Amino acid sequence: MDEEAQARVDVWKYAYGFDTMRVVKCMIELRLPDVLENHGRPMTLSELSSAVGCPETSLHRILRFLTHIGIFKKLASSTEDPASVLYAQTPLSRLLTRENMGPFMLVQAGPPGQQFGLSADDLRAGKGSGREAAPSENIIWTQEIDDAYDKMFQEFLASHARASTKAIIDYCPEAFEGIGRLVDVGGHEGTAVGMLVKAFPSLKGINFDRPEVVSAAPTVDGVEHVGGDMFQSVPKADAVMLMKCKEAVPADTGKVIIVDVVIDEEGGDEYTGARLAMDMVIMSSTVNGKERTVKEWGQLLDAAGFSRHTIKHMKAIESVIEAYP
Ligand SMILES: C[S@@+](CC[C@H](N)C(=O)[O-])C[C@H]1O[C@@H](n2cnc3c(N)ncnc32)[C@H](O)[C@@H]1O
């Protein structure tokens, strides 16, 4: 891998370094290493879930991340049944029991009240398992936050849009061939659609976001800002970026382009760690949010009534999913 490509991979490791520590802290609070140690042999997800008192769905996500970073290991099961997969200790997880370095790590994580993210109590109460509040209550976008943090958050969104849109232009330009009107749903200040219109001059760009976001957004060349609620309706176009948009595109020629993380549970590439870490961030910062596997994207798109879809991976944490009505 050349130096620049390696830097693009490494930057995600730094970006998610803090989150890795939060998940490790939460795992020690749940006493996962102690449970496996006391059991004396590898355990299934269901056994671990009853032992630590948190739902299998969220525990699976935590273990998926922790096995990826080498804290636990998964033993190949003799059947295809995911329920028979066994989780085992490694020398590293043995060091993280309460008799070893576990308490030291918990103190390093800081005093109560100065921590955020995941806690064992959150997980036991159902966080990340899909059984908490309804999605309509899952709105981090309407929370009151202080101005300084808000400014930083807006800059964070714009920098994310720049990085992922560059990857789309470099690695997946064919998704935009022959498109006239393109709506970016939840496009924030129009950074992504502005870059796309510049790269693909046939596009007519519409940036769709909440009214208060688009009214404060700067003018972007070639882009019309439209305010609204994506859960109600989105502007009509030849192609729509994101979701819930089947009705907005023509049934015969239209498509929805989703630029999002696709988790690879088997194999993977140099960005797999960053994708799994992103799932941990989403788990700690939203009510029911999650990153989806290939299979889960398929189920979601089928349920939303799309007839078929394709997934193209890029050298980025996101992939491009094209879904057809
Ligand atoms: C994670 S940001 C994504 C920004 C940009 N698409 C990117 O990938 O960098 C989600 C955006 O969705 C917008 N949003 C949230 N709820 C919305 C709703 N109900 N209708 C329209 N936009 C919404 C937010 O204001 C925010 O700008």
The ligand as an SDF file (V2000), in Angstrom:
LIG
                    3D

 27 29  0  0  0  0  0  0  0  0999 V2000
  -25.1910   12.2770    9.7820 C   0  0  0  0  0  0  0  0  0  0  0  0
  -25.7470   13.7460    9.0420 S   0  0  0  0  0  0  0  0  0  0  0  0
  -25.2100   13.3640    7.4390 C   0  0  0  0  0  0  0  0  0  0  0  0
  -24.6900   14.5310    6.6790 C   0  0  0  0  0  0  0  0  0  0  0  0
  -24.1430   14.1550    5.3010 C   0  0  0  0  0  0  0  0  0  0  0  0
  -25.1320   13.4610    4.4760 N   0  0  0  0  0  0  0  0  0  0  0  0
  -22.9000   13.2930    5.4240 C   0  0  0  0  0  0  0  0  0  0  0  0
  -22.9270   12.0820    5.1070 O   0  0  0  0  0  0  0  0  0  0  0  0
  -21.8500   13.8010    5.8540 O   0  0  0  0  0  0  0  0  0  0  0  0
  -27.4950   13.5760    8.9460 C   0  0  0  0  0  0  0  0  0  0  0  0
  -28.2330   14.7880    8.4040 C   0  0  0  0  0  0  0  0  0  0  0  0
  -29.6220   14.4260    8.3510 O   0  0  0  0  0  0  0  0  0  0  0  0
  -30.3920   15.5500    8.7080 C   0  0  0  0  0  0  0  0  0  0  0  0
  -31.7050   15.0930    9.1760 N   0  0  0  0  0  0  0  0  0  0  0  0
  -31.9970   14.4740   10.3500 C   0  0  0  0  0  0  0  0  0  0  0  0
  -33.3130   14.2190   10.4320 N   0  0  0  0  0  0  0  0  0  0  0  0
  -33.8750   14.6910    9.2730 C   0  0  0  0  0  0  0  0  0  0  0  0
  -35.2110   14.7140    8.7680 C   0  0  0  0  0  0  0  0  0  0  0  0
  -36.2140   14.1950    9.4560 N   0  0  0  0  0  0  0  0  0  0  0  0
  -35.4310   15.2560    7.5480 N   0  0  0  0  0  0  0  0  0  0  0  0
  -34.4000   15.7910    6.8160 C   0  0  0  0  0  0  0  0  0  0  0  0
  -33.1010   15.7740    7.2430 N   0  0  0  0  0  0  0  0  0  0  0  0
  -32.8490   15.2430    8.4650 C   0  0  0  0  0  0  0  0  0  0  0  0
  -29.5740   16.2380    9.7930 C   0  0  0  0  0  0  0  0  0  0  0  0
  -29.9430   17.6100    9.9230 O   0  0  0  0  0  0  0  0  0  0  0  0
  -28.1520   16.0360    9.2760 C   0  0  0  0  0  0  0  0  0  0  0  0
  -27.7240   17.1430    8.4860 O   0  0  0  0  0  0  0  0  0  0  0  0
  1  2  1  0
  2  3  1  0
  2 10  1  0
  3  4  1  0
  4  5  1  0
  5  6  1  0
  5  7  1  0
  7  8  2  0
  7  9  1  0
 10 11  1  0
 11 12  1  0
 11 26  1  0
 12 13  1  0
 13 14  1  0
 13 24  1  0
 14 15  1  0
 14 23  1  0
 15 16  2  0
 16 17  1  0
 17 18  1  0
 17 23  2  0
 18 19  1  0
 18 20  2  0
 20 21  1  0
 21 22  2  0
 22 23  1  0
 24 25  1  0
 24 26  1  0
 26 27  1  0
M  CHG  2   2   1   9  -1
M  END
$$$$
